[in-house]
Amino acid sequence: MRKGDAVGERNGKQSLLEGWNSAPNLVTYARIALVVVFVVLLVAAGSQPTADLADPGRLSDALPASASGDVGLRWAACIIFLVAASTDKLDGWLARRTNAVTELGKLMDPIADKLLILVTLVVLSVFGEVAWWITVLFLVREIGITVMRFFVIDTGGRVIAAAWPGKLKTLFQCIALTMLLAPLYATGLAARWTRGFYALGMAFLVVALVLCWYSGLEYVIKTVRAAKAAPASNGQTSKE
């Protein structure tokens, strides 16, 4: 056994690349590949009148007669997004089922989620379907936490898995973006119900934003506490 491995074992910490080819991690890689397919379809579909439809002050207005984008491709992008988002539960279930929870998985799983969500938000903002201030606030928080995760790894710390506020945030994000991506206005549903659907989707997105910052603050606090506790733990080990 190498010295580094022995030290890692004594400290009870896995190597980052240990279990890189486990089934849960392979699912995570597949989800990242789906993000690429999704983005191609979403960009090819073009913009939709989602921002106008999500305005709660216009619930009684008639729906647009037509859209500039491709409705079929938009439906395809929406379905791919839903599939990619749903597999988040699959890799977590596999990790617990096969006892294959790895440091790499705890790192890559939230990154795959962030990649899917943030790319969607950026494209929808470029299309004018989601306000830029919402996307920027998501970007600042998610990129900041990801940088902190890499810093923790670089300094020899343990990656902290997402807590329930972060998981709830991801759930609201996925529901909201699925609703905003779906070209429901093209189905012939009544204008009031269609506009209400998109307004609800936007409300879910705002709830996700609040949870996003709350969970981010919680993660920072946990990381700082873990960093402070590490020296004391190491000192106790050396005395034994």
Residue frames as qw, qx, qy, qz and C-alpha x, y, z in Angstrom:
[[0.000, 0.890, 0.457, 0.000, 0.00, 0.00, 0.00],
 [0.386, 0.522, -0.041, 0.759, 1.33, 3.44, -0.88],
 [0.261, -0.174, -0.496, 0.809, 2.02, 5.92, 1.89],
 [0.254, -0.058, -0.097, -0.961, -0.61, 8.35, 0.55],
 [0.609, -0.261, -0.610, -0.435, -3.22, 5.59, 0.50],
 [0.529, -0.262, -0.704, 0.395, -2.37, 4.62, 4.05],
 [0.064, -0.105, -0.299, 0.946, -2.70, 8.18, 5.25],
 [0.428, -0.128, -0.328, -0.832, -5.99, 8.53, 3.39],
 [0.623, -0.280, -0.716, -0.142, -7.28, 5.33, 4.97],
 [0.379, -0.236, -0.614, 0.651, -6.28, 6.45, 8.47],
 [0.106, 0.115, 0.123, -0.980, -8.04, 9.75, 7.93],
 [0.366, 0.441, 0.779, -0.255, -11.12, 7.90, 6.65],
 [0.353, 0.706, -0.024, -0.613, -11.14, 9.85, 3.39],
 [0.813, 0.356, 0.430, 0.167, -11.46, 8.43, -0.13],
 [0.319, -0.191, 0.436, 0.820, -9.27, 9.38, -3.05],
 [0.391, 0.465, 0.035, -0.794, -11.16, 11.71, -5.39],
 [0.487, 0.351, -0.605, -0.523, -10.86, 9.31, -8.34],
 [0.143, -0.044, 0.971, -0.187, -11.78, 6.21, -6.35],
 [0.356, 0.463, 0.782, -0.215, -14.85, 4.60, -7.90],
 [0.147, 0.434, -0.234, -0.857, -14.79, 6.89, -10.97],
 [0.333, 0.089, -0.747, -0.569, -16.28, 4.13, -13.12],
 [0.180, 0.219, 0.868, -0.407, -19.04, 3.08, -10.71],
 [0.106, 0.533, 0.776, 0.319, -22.60, 2.80, -12.03],
 [0.071, -0.863, -0.396, 0.306, -23.85, 5.97, -10.29],
 [0.214, -0.625, 0.268, 0.701, -20.97, 8.00, -11.72],
 [0.238, 0.101, 0.757, 0.600, -21.61, 6.62, -15.21],
 [0.061, 0.751, 0.656, 0.055, -25.20, 7.86, -14.92],
 [0.169, -0.828, -0.077, 0.529, -23.85, 11.28, -13.95],
 [0.260, -0.309, 0.554, 0.728, -21.60, 11.32, -17.04],
 [0.174, 0.421, 0.797, 0.395, -24.59, 10.38, -19.20],
 [0.027, -0.854, -0.464, 0.234, -26.57, 13.26, -17.71],
 [0.198, -0.664, 0.225, 0.685, -23.80, 15.66, -18.70],
 [0.221, 0.010, 0.745, 0.629, -23.90, 14.28, -22.25],
 [0.095, 0.671, 0.729, 0.097, -27.67, 14.85, -22.32],
 [0.105, -0.787, -0.154, 0.589, -27.04, 18.50, -21.48],
 [0.165, -0.327, 0.540, 0.758, -25.19, 18.89, -24.78],
 [0.077, 0.355, 0.839, 0.404, -28.08, 17.33, -26.72],
 [0.063, -0.767, -0.580, 0.266, -30.56, 19.50, -24.85],
 [0.131, -0.665, 0.069, 0.732, -28.71, 22.75, -25.58],
 [0.128, -0.070, 0.692, 0.707, -28.48, 21.95, -29.30],
 [0.013, -0.541, -0.808, -0.232, -32.24, 21.32, -29.46],
 [0.139, -0.780, -0.423, 0.440, -33.12, 24.37, -27.36],
 [0.131, -0.529, 0.260, 0.797, -31.01, 26.76, -29.43],
 [0.073, 0.088, 0.781, 0.615, -32.28, 25.24, -32.67],
 [0.012, -0.642, -0.766, 0.040, -35.89, 25.66, -31.47],
 [0.108, 0.458, 0.126, 0.873, -35.45, 29.39, -31.00],
 [0.084, -0.018, 0.493, -0.866, -37.24, 31.74, -28.63],
 [0.212, -0.533, -0.796, -0.192, -40.81, 31.37, -27.39],
 [0.161, -0.619, -0.057, -0.767, -43.15, 34.03, -25.91],
 [0.594, -0.341, -0.678, 0.267, -42.71, 32.68, -22.38],
 [0.225, -0.087, -0.347, 0.906, -41.91, 36.01, -20.69],
 [0.348, -0.157, -0.183, -0.906, -45.14, 37.55, -21.95],
 [0.666, -0.275, -0.614, -0.322, -47.15, 34.45, -21.06],
 [0.564, -0.229, -0.645, 0.462, -45.75, 34.38, -17.50],
 [0.024, -0.231, 0.169, -0.958, -46.93, 37.92, -16.71],
 [0.053, -0.401, -0.861, 0.308, -49.64, 37.47, -14.01],
 [0.168, 0.482, 0.210, -0.834, -51.14, 40.83, -14.96],
 [0.398, 0.333, -0.466, -0.717, -52.14, 39.54, -18.38],
 [0.323, 0.032, 0.937, -0.130, -54.01, 36.34, -17.50],
 [0.520, 0.570, 0.517, -0.371, -57.07, 37.45, -19.45],
 [0.246, 0.665, -0.404, -0.579, -55.18, 38.39, -22.62],
 [0.921, 0.349, 0.007, -0.171, -55.40, 36.22, -25.71],
 [0.758, -0.302, 0.431, 0.386, -52.48, 33.95, -26.59],
 [0.043, 0.588, -0.481, -0.649, -50.11, 34.87, -29.43],
 [0.815, 0.421, -0.014, -0.398, -51.31, 33.67, -32.81],
 [0.907, 0.317, -0.201, 0.193, -47.92, 32.15, -33.64],
 [0.587, -0.719, 0.253, 0.272, -44.37, 31.88, -32.40],
 [0.349, 0.805, -0.446, -0.176, -41.08, 32.53, -34.13],
 [0.216, -0.478, 0.851, -0.029, -39.50, 29.33, -32.82],
 [0.542, 0.077, -0.773, -0.321, -39.93, 25.68, -33.75],
 [0.696, -0.385, 0.218, -0.566, -42.55, 24.20, -31.42],
 [0.971, 0.040, -0.230, -0.051, -41.60, 20.59, -32.20],
 [0.598, 0.360, -0.478, 0.533, -37.95, 21.14, -31.32],
 [0.230, -0.516, 0.374, -0.735, -38.99, 23.01, -28.20],
 [0.888, -0.266, 0.031, -0.374, -41.05, 20.02, -27.05],
 [0.892, 0.189, -0.338, 0.235, -38.05, 17.75, -27.77],
 [0.270, 0.487, -0.466, 0.687, -35.76, 20.02, -25.73],
 [0.548, -0.464, 0.237, -0.654, -38.28, 20.07, -22.88],
 [0.973, -0.119, -0.116, -0.160, -38.46, 16.25, -22.82],
 [0.729, 0.312, -0.409, 0.452, -34.66, 15.90, -22.86],
 [0.061, -0.546, 0.403, -0.732, -34.42, 18.40, -20.02],
 [0.770, -0.370, 0.126, -0.504, -36.94, 16.41, -17.99],
 [0.964, 0.056, -0.243, 0.090, -35.09, 13.13, -18.63],
 [0.503, 0.436, -0.432, 0.608, -31.73, 14.67, -17.69],
 [0.294, -0.521, 0.342, -0.725, -33.17, 16.21, -14.53],
 [0.888, -0.265, -0.025, -0.375, -34.91, 12.97, -13.52],
 [0.855, 0.189, -0.421, 0.237, -31.70, 10.91, -13.68],
 [0.021, -0.615, 0.492, -0.616, -30.41, 12.89, -10.71],
 [0.746, -0.347, 0.326, -0.466, -32.49, 10.61, -8.50],
 [0.963, 0.190, -0.186, -0.049, -31.26, 7.53, -10.36],
 [0.565, 0.460, -0.523, 0.442, -27.57, 7.97, -9.62],
 [0.284, -0.497, 0.498, -0.652, -28.32, 8.84, -6.00],
 [0.899, -0.143, 0.138, -0.389, -30.46, 5.72, -5.64],
 [0.888, 0.305, -0.319, 0.133, -27.78, 3.55, -7.28],
 [0.233, 0.579, -0.561, 0.544, -25.09, 5.00, -5.03],
 [0.520, -0.383, 0.489, -0.586, -27.07, 4.08, -1.92],
 [0.950, 0.061, 0.003, -0.306, -28.26, 0.75, -3.28],
 [0.881, 0.304, -0.270, 0.241, -24.78, -0.46, -4.25],
 [0.625, -0.711, 0.024, 0.321, -22.97, 1.31, -1.40],
 [0.666, 0.261, 0.223, 0.662, -20.99, 3.22, -4.04],
 [0.070, -0.989, -0.126, 0.017, -21.05, 6.73, -2.58],
 [0.743, 0.080, 0.020, 0.664, -17.78, 8.31, -3.73],
 [0.231, -0.611, -0.055, 0.755, -16.04, 11.66, -3.29],
 [0.099, -0.048, 0.566, 0.817, -16.11, 12.09, -7.08],
 [0.106, -0.536, -0.784, -0.297, -19.83, 11.37, -7.14],
 [0.236, -0.758, -0.449, 0.409, -20.52, 13.91, -4.40],
 [0.186, -0.484, 0.201, 0.831, -18.58, 16.45, -6.45],
 [0.035, -0.001, 0.687, 0.726, -19.82, 15.65, -9.96],
 [0.001, -0.559, -0.829, -0.030, -23.48, 15.09, -9.13],
 [0.007, -0.815, -0.331, 0.476, -24.20, 18.70, -8.11],
 [0.119, -0.454, 0.425, 0.774, -21.98, 19.97, -10.94],
 [0.089, 0.228, 0.846, 0.474, -24.09, 18.02, -13.46],
 [0.016, -0.743, -0.648, 0.166, -27.22, 19.54, -11.93],
 [0.120, -0.737, -0.019, 0.665, -25.74, 23.04, -12.01],
 [0.175, -0.189, 0.634, 0.729, -24.61, 22.63, -15.63],
 [0.061, 0.471, 0.823, 0.310, -28.09, 21.64, -16.76],
 [0.102, -0.816, -0.499, 0.275, -29.84, 24.38, -14.79],
 [0.204, -0.681, 0.102, 0.696, -27.43, 27.22, -15.51],
 [0.186, -0.034, 0.676, 0.713, -27.16, 26.53, -19.24],
 [0.027, 0.620, 0.760, 0.195, -30.96, 26.49, -19.45],
 [0.156, -0.834, -0.317, 0.425, -31.24, 29.78, -17.57],
 [0.237, -0.476, 0.337, 0.777, -28.59, 31.48, -19.72],
 [0.133, 0.187, 0.754, 0.616, -30.21, 30.39, -22.99],
 [0.056, -0.732, -0.677, -0.043, -33.68, 31.42, -21.80],
 [0.203, -0.774, -0.122, 0.587, -32.30, 34.80, -20.72],
 [0.215, -0.226, 0.536, 0.784, -30.66, 35.26, -24.11],
 [0.009, 0.424, 0.789, 0.445, -34.05, 34.51, -25.65],
 [0.198, -0.274, 0.072, -0.938, -35.64, 37.06, -23.30],
 [0.641, -0.355, -0.595, -0.330, -37.78, 34.44, -21.58],
 [0.674, -0.564, -0.365, 0.306, -36.24, 34.75, -18.09],
 [0.054, -0.988, 0.090, -0.116, -35.05, 38.04, -16.57],
 [0.613, 0.496, -0.461, 0.407, -31.26, 38.36, -16.50],
 [0.234, -0.617, 0.483, -0.575, -31.22, 39.37, -12.83],
 [0.909, -0.225, 0.201, -0.288, -32.64, 35.97, -11.91],
 [0.917, 0.311, -0.167, 0.188, -30.05, 34.14, -14.00],
 [0.298, 0.664, -0.442, 0.524, -27.16, 36.26, -12.66],
 [0.525, -0.549, 0.426, -0.491, -28.15, 35.57, -9.03],
 [0.989, -0.035, 0.113, -0.088, -28.26, 31.84, -9.76],
 [0.742, 0.525, -0.262, 0.323, -24.89, 32.03, -11.55],
 [0.004, -0.716, 0.470, -0.516, -23.15, 33.90, -8.73],
 [0.715, -0.426, 0.411, -0.372, -24.32, 31.46, -6.07],
 [0.988, 0.110, 0.103, -0.033, -23.76, 28.24, -8.02],
 [0.651, 0.588, -0.308, 0.368, -20.32, 29.18, -9.38],
 [0.171, -0.712, 0.469, -0.493, -19.26, 30.43, -5.95],
 [0.824, -0.325, 0.377, -0.271, -20.23, 27.18, -4.22],
 [0.943, 0.312, -0.033, 0.113, -18.57, 25.09, -6.96],
 [0.372, 0.703, -0.418, 0.439, -15.32, 27.04, -6.57],
 [0.461, -0.593, 0.486, -0.447, -15.52, 26.47, -2.81],
 [0.976, -0.053, 0.167, -0.126, -15.97, 22.73, -3.37],
 [0.795, 0.472, -0.214, 0.315, -12.79, 22.59, -5.47],
 [0.018, 0.730, -0.452, 0.513, -10.96, 24.66, -2.85],
 [0.761, -0.428, 0.357, -0.331, -12.00, 22.18, -0.15],
 [0.981, 0.165, 0.037, 0.094, -10.64, 19.32, -2.26],
 [0.539, 0.672, -0.287, 0.420, -7.41, 21.18, -3.03],
 [0.156, -0.661, 0.502, -0.535, -6.77, 21.79, 0.65],
 [0.270, 0.136, -0.936, 0.181, -7.39, 18.16, 1.56],
 [0.439, -0.008, 0.485, -0.757, -10.88, 18.55, 2.97],
 [0.243, 0.256, 0.935, 0.040, -13.87, 16.30, 2.56],
 [0.189, -0.204, -0.462, -0.842, -16.56, 17.17, 0.03],
 [0.291, 0.198, 0.646, -0.678, -19.82, 17.97, 1.82],
 [0.086, 0.360, 0.849, 0.378, -22.84, 16.42, 0.12],
 [0.224, -0.355, -0.224, -0.880, -25.89, 18.53, -0.67],
 [0.113, 0.170, 0.760, -0.617, -28.29, 18.99, 2.26],
 [0.231, 0.563, 0.793, -0.031, -32.09, 19.01, 2.01],
 [0.177, 0.803, 0.146, -0.550, -32.43, 22.77, 1.22],
 [0.004, 0.503, -0.617, -0.606, -30.10, 22.31, -1.74],
 [0.155, 0.150, 0.946, 0.244, -32.02, 19.26, -2.93],
 [0.210, 0.703, 0.609, -0.301, -35.32, 21.10, -2.55],
 [0.077, 0.719, -0.195, -0.663, -33.84, 24.00, -4.51],
 [0.059, -0.227, 0.822, 0.519, -32.92, 21.64, -7.34],
 [0.198, 0.432, 0.879, -0.016, -36.45, 20.17, -7.33],
 [0.191, 0.803, 0.330, -0.458, -38.06, 23.61, -7.64],
 [0.005, 0.591, -0.476, -0.652, -35.59, 24.59, -10.36],
 [0.128, -0.009, 0.915, 0.382, -36.37, 21.50, -12.41],
 [0.201, 0.613, 0.750, -0.147, -40.15, 21.89, -12.05],
 [0.111, 0.803, 0.097, -0.577, -40.02, 25.61, -12.88],
 [0.008, 0.517, -0.587, -0.623, -37.78, 25.24, -15.93],
 [0.205, 0.195, 0.929, 0.238, -39.73, 22.27, -17.27],
 [0.205, 0.740, 0.580, -0.271, -42.88, 24.40, -17.12],
 [0.085, 0.805, -0.127, -0.573, -41.20, 27.39, -18.76],
 [0.139, -0.324, 0.777, 0.522, -39.66, 25.21, -21.48],
 [0.326, 0.361, 0.872, 0.052, -42.93, 23.49, -22.41],
 [0.110, -0.001, -0.339, -0.934, -44.66, 25.25, -25.36],
 [0.159, 0.388, 0.853, -0.310, -48.07, 24.70, -23.77],
 [0.290, 0.539, 0.097, -0.785, -49.54, 27.70, -25.59],
 [0.292, 0.310, -0.674, -0.604, -49.39, 25.68, -28.82],
 [0.039, 0.117, 0.990, -0.068, -51.76, 22.98, -27.50],
 [0.284, -0.437, -0.539, -0.662, -54.97, 25.01, -27.75],
 [0.367, -0.463, -0.682, 0.432, -55.50, 25.25, -23.99],
 [0.073, -0.922, -0.354, -0.136, -57.55, 28.24, -22.82],
 [0.325, 0.688, -0.211, 0.613, -55.55, 31.48, -22.51],
 [0.472, -0.733, 0.227, -0.435, -56.21, 31.93, -18.78],
 [0.942, -0.294, 0.155, 0.033, -55.03, 28.41, -17.93],
 [0.796, 0.386, -0.053, 0.463, -51.99, 28.67, -20.21],
 [0.125, 0.742, -0.233, 0.616, -50.91, 32.01, -18.78],
 [0.677, -0.630, 0.205, -0.321, -51.55, 30.76, -15.26],
 [0.978, -0.015, 0.002, 0.206, -49.35, 27.74, -15.98],
 [0.606, 0.477, -0.155, 0.618, -46.40, 29.92, -17.02],
 [0.224, -0.762, 0.195, -0.576, -46.96, 32.38, -14.15],
 [0.869, -0.464, 0.123, -0.119, -46.81, 29.44, -11.72],
 [0.890, 0.194, -0.063, 0.408, -43.61, 28.23, -13.37],
 [0.282, 0.658, -0.205, 0.668, -42.03, 31.65, -12.87],
 [0.554, -0.690, 0.172, -0.433, -43.17, 31.69, -9.23],
 [0.970, -0.206, 0.028, 0.125, -41.52, 28.30, -8.68],
 [0.682, 0.440, -0.141, 0.567, -38.32, 29.73, -10.16],
 [0.104, -0.742, 0.232, -0.621, -38.34, 32.60, -7.65],
 [0.826, -0.506, 0.139, -0.207, -38.87, 30.10, -4.80],
 [0.933, 0.111, -0.047, 0.339, -35.90, 28.12, -6.15],
 [0.365, 0.663, -0.205, 0.621, -33.82, 31.30, -6.12],
 [0.469, -0.709, 0.248, -0.465, -34.58, 31.91, -2.43],
 [0.953, -0.266, 0.144, -0.003, -33.73, 28.28, -1.59],
 [0.772, 0.469, -0.139, 0.406, -30.61, 28.58, -3.72],
 [0.136, 0.692, -0.346, 0.618, -29.15, 31.36, -1.61],
 [0.698, -0.557, 0.242, -0.380, -30.34, 29.87, 1.67],
 [0.991, -0.054, 0.060, 0.111, -28.72, 26.50, 0.91],
 [0.606, 0.581, -0.224, 0.496, -25.57, 28.26, -0.29],
 [0.207, -0.726, 0.361, -0.548, -25.22, 30.11, 3.01],
 [0.881, -0.364, 0.212, -0.215, -25.82, 26.86, 4.89],
 [0.926, 0.252, -0.087, 0.269, -23.11, 25.13, 2.84],
 [0.308, 0.694, -0.331, 0.561, -20.59, 27.89, 3.58],
 [0.516, -0.634, 0.343, -0.462, -21.30, 27.65, 7.31],
 [0.978, -0.147, 0.138, -0.047, -20.90, 23.84, 7.30],
 [0.779, 0.462, -0.177, 0.385, -17.66, 24.08, 5.31],
 [0.040, 0.730, -0.379, 0.567, -16.17, 26.65, 7.69],
 [0.723, -0.502, 0.313, -0.356, -17.15, 24.57, 10.73],
 [0.992, 0.075, 0.028, 0.101, -15.65, 21.43, 9.18],
 [0.559, 0.613, -0.281, 0.482, -12.41, 23.28, 8.43],
 [0.243, -0.696, 0.406, -0.540, -12.20, 24.50, 12.02],
 [0.876, -0.322, 0.251, -0.257, -12.92, 21.03, 13.40],
 [0.885, 0.378, -0.245, 0.117, -10.29, 19.30, 11.21],
 [0.277, 0.618, -0.569, 0.467, -7.17, 20.53, 13.09],
 [0.544, -0.433, 0.492, -0.524, -8.63, 19.44, 16.43],
 [0.971, 0.063, 0.085, -0.213, -9.46, 16.01, 15.02],
 [0.729, 0.510, -0.383, 0.249, -5.96, 15.58, 13.57],
 [0.042, -0.626, 0.577, -0.523, -4.43, 16.59, 16.87],
 [0.774, -0.278, 0.378, -0.426, -6.48, 14.00, 18.73],
 [0.957, 0.267, -0.107, -0.037, -5.43, 11.28, 16.27],
 [0.491, 0.610, -0.502, 0.368, -1.75, 12.07, 16.65],
 [0.348, -0.548, 0.560, -0.516, -1.96, 11.78, 20.44],
 [0.928, -0.078, 0.234, -0.278, -3.45, 8.33, 20.17]]
